[in-house]
Amino acid sequence: MQYTYDFTISKQGARAGQTYNERNFMTRKYFGTDGIRGQANQGSMTPEIAMKVGMAAGLMFRRGEHRHRVVIGKDTRLSGYMLEPALVAGFTSAGMDVFLLGPIPTPAVAMLTRSLRADIGVMLSASHNPFHDNGIKLFGPDGYKLSDLKEQKIEAIMGQDLQDRLANSRELGRAKRVEGVHDRYIEFAKRTLPRKMSLEGLKVVIDCSNGAAYKVAPDALWELGAEVISIGDEPDGYNINDKCGSTHTELLKKTVLENNADIGIALDGDADRVIIVDEKGNEVDGDQLLAVVGRSWAAKEKLSSNGIVATIMSNLGLERFLHDHKLELIRTKVGDRYVVEHMRKHNFNVGGEQSGHLVLSDFTTTGDGLVAALQVLSVVRELNRPVSEVCNCFEAVPQILKNVRFSSGNPLEEKAVIDAIKEGESALGNSGRVVIRPSGTEPLIRVMAEGDDLGKVEKVVDDICGALKDVAA
């Protein structure tokens, strides 16, 4: 299925009541907002498509006469056993040597792509989705996710007859398992903390979501001196993200309270995002974590460009908090890749999403849940205060998000919908925001509004959703 992405964004900020609109039309057959994703063995997530991705990406990244190499990591989904060999077949047929990393976090793949001087990195994961989904994320030799343009080029190559462009019999690639990758990533994560910092005396509950970090995250925390209670660390191919991890924190909250722990850390299936639970069992989202790190780094004069980068979904409370600390909040489209692109272009070193993707470019090229959690723990240790105090930086503005499913066309171009959006913006005035965006992976329109008056916010969201349902019916 082909989707047309139409980002229509309306913003009214906490300061000058700034309003802007952005339209970006892009038709793509396979790639969405974060690589290729879908239900395993169906649609775009079949062995055939995976092999074509390997062929196309392998051909695109073959430059020069040296032996080319690709690193492939995965999470713990059952379908990884199906898709991994298909990717291997595609890349080796394009003449690339394959280094198989096994189950390992997405940020470790990005790091090892650079460390092993690979031409391309691949992560097999559908992040926080259930086991029956999977995805293919691609990284360039610099460890950064591929741009929209490069993904479009790969799609174009996938649609071509590649028979005459593949490697001959003598030039086929080889594949091998790489040992010691867990240790390399653990040491990398530990080195992001000050040299003599120890977590001794802290009781930490880590929820690995039965995913890619089920070995490395508990080991890293233990080696740093923490008392570690690990849950979600028994993957069976089916239980990844199942009532655990960053999108299901109920078990983590319960475990923190039962064990009188100092902090709970919830990763998602591929460990590129994190949600914190404080010692009182309260959830701390990515916006609060951005505030914690941003304020700490600014005080140490480590924060570049005098601000942080987040997305259009980050809470207005974060923007106001940063403004009070004379820091700027820059907003991008939803997706950590777009956050990173802006960070690179404008020299920011802290960015992320409300969902828990934190990108700290002094250390990483993509979201890293473990590294982000360690940075928060370092602030807790430095201030010697409870997590509930350290991570309660601002009061979040009431925010409501609802989805409306549509079958065809572009409901956002209908006059009734446009009028409803304008009326909502007017109702909230300078004390709130309206954000309308299509999902990058499903035929859904996401309607979000926030503001100081919860009643107004609820009415604005309901009115816009009602107009969308009328035209989508």
PEZI-V781614 format. One line per field, one symbol per residue. ss: DSSP state (H for helix, E for strand, - for the rest). A space follows every 50 residues. Layout:
ss = ???
This chain:
ss = --EE--EEEE----------------EE--EE--EEEEE-------HHHH HHHHHHHHHH-------EEEEEEE-----HHHHHHHHHHHHHH--EEEEE EEE--HHHHHHHHHH----EEEEE--------EEEEEEEE----E--HHH HHHHHHHH----HHH---HHH---EEE---HHHHHHHHHH---------- --EEEEE--------HHHHHHHH---EEEEE------------------H HHHHHHHH----EEEEE------EEEEE----EE-HHHHHHHHHHHHHH- ---HHHEEEEE----HHHHHHHHH---EEEEE---HHHHHHHHHHH---E EE-----EEE--------HHHHHHHHHHHHHHH---HHHH--------EE EEEEE-----HHH-HHHHHHHHHHHHHHHHHEEEEEEE-----EEEEEEE E--HHHHHHHHHHHHHHHHHHH-
